Amino acid sequence: GTIQRWPYMLAFPVIPAFLQLLLQPLLLESPRWYALLGNDLMAEAMLAQIRGRAPNDAELQEELYCMILQAQKHIDRRSDSASSVSSRPQSRTSSFSLLPDRPPSSNAPACTAAASAA
């Protein structure tokens, strides 16, 4: 770097930052994040958009069921280990209202383990 080229060195990091700013609206939110927040409707919508399936698809509903069970398990662990009320997460806004009243099928072993532990 010379004294005449310092503006180029300063401007170089602006290019990726500008690209990120332009492309940020195209990024999808995480369905797991919405499940952790208790927003099951948005979790379902994002999962359907990511998978490219209809929201009422059986496989998608089963994956959503597993995701919500894991999120609830995570929230329960945090609540048990929290030492103060202020660090506890907010309560869930729905109680699996979108999901079938059945445990996941046997072709989802990770979810079956999560369901049996809950």
C-alpha positions in Angstrom: 0.0 0.0 0.0 1.1 3.4 -1.0 -0.2 6.7 0.3 -2.2 7.1 -2.9 -3.9 3.7 -2.7 -5.2 3.8 0.8 -8.8 4.7 -0.4 -8.9 1.5 -2.3 -7.9 -0.5 0.7 -10.6 1.3 2.7 -13.3 0.8 0.0 -12.5 -2.9 -0.6 -14.5 -4.2 2.4 -17.5 -2.2 1.3 -18.1 -4.5 -1.7 -19.0 -7.7 0.3 -21.0 -5.6 2.8 -23.0 -4.1 0.0 -23.6 -7.5 -1.5 -24.8 -8.8 1.8 -27.1 -5.8 2.2 -28.6 -6.5 -1.2 -29.0 -10.3 -0.8 -30.2 -10.2 2.9 -34.0 -10.2 2.0 -33.5 -13.4 0.0 -32.3 -15.3 3.0 -34.9 -17.5 4.8 -35.4 -17.5 8.6 -34.7 -20.7 10.4 -37.8 -22.8 11.2 -36.0 -24.1 14.3 -35.6 -20.5 15.6 -39.3 -19.9 15.2 -40.0 -23.2 17.0 -37.8 -22.1 19.9 -39.7 -18.8 20.1 -43.0 -20.7 20.2 -44.2 -19.4 16.8 -45.2 -22.7 15.2 -47.1 -21.1 12.3 -44.0 -19.3 11.1 -41.9 -22.4 11.7 -44.3 -24.4 9.5 -44.3 -21.7 6.8 -40.5 -21.4 6.7 -40.1 -25.2 6.6 -42.6 -25.5 3.8 -40.8 -22.8 1.8 -37.4 -24.3 2.4 -38.5 -27.9 1.5 -40.6 -26.6 -1.4 -43.7 -28.6 -0.2 -47.2 -27.8 0.7 -47.7 -27.0 4.4 -50.1 -30.0 4.8 -47.6 -32.5 3.4 -47.3 -35.5 5.8 -43.5 -35.6 5.8 -43.3 -31.9 6.4 -45.7 -32.1 9.3 -43.7 -35.0 10.8 -40.5 -33.0 10.5 -42.2 -30.0 12.1 -43.5 -32.2 14.9 -39.9 -33.4 15.6 -38.6 -29.9 15.4 -41.1 -28.6 17.9 -40.5 -31.5 20.2 -36.8 -30.8 20.2 -37.4 -27.1 20.7 -39.7 -27.8 23.7 -37.1 -30.2 25.1 -34.5 -27.4 24.8 -36.8 -24.9 26.4 -37.5 -27.3 29.3 -33.8 -27.8 29.9 -33.2 -24.1 29.9 -36.1 -23.6 32.3 -34.8 -26.3 34.7 -31.3 -24.9 34.7 -32.3 -21.2 34.9 -31.5 -19.6 38.2 -33.7 -16.5 37.8 -37.1 -15.9 36.3 -35.7 -13.2 33.9 -33.6 -15.7 32.0 -36.5 -18.1 31.3 -38.0 -18.1 27.8 -41.5 -17.0 27.2 -44.3 -19.7 27.2 -45.2 -21.2 23.9 -48.0 -19.5 21.9 -49.5 -22.8 20.7 -49.6 -26.4 21.9 -48.9 -28.5 18.8 -52.2 -27.3 17.3 -50.9 -27.8 13.8 -49.6 -31.3 14.4 -51.4 -34.6 14.4 -52.2 -36.2 17.8 -49.9 -39.1 17.1 -46.3 -39.8 17.7 -44.1 -39.7 14.6 -43.9 -42.8 12.4 -41.2 -45.4 12.8 -39.3 -44.2 9.7 -38.0 -41.1 11.7 -35.7 -42.7 14.4 -34.3 -39.3 15.6 -37.8 -38.0 16.2 -38.9 -41.2 17.9 -36.1 -40.9 20.4 -36.9 -37.3 21.1 -40.6 -38.2 21.5 -39.9 -41.0 23.9 -37.6 -38.8 26.0 -40.2 -36.0 26.4 
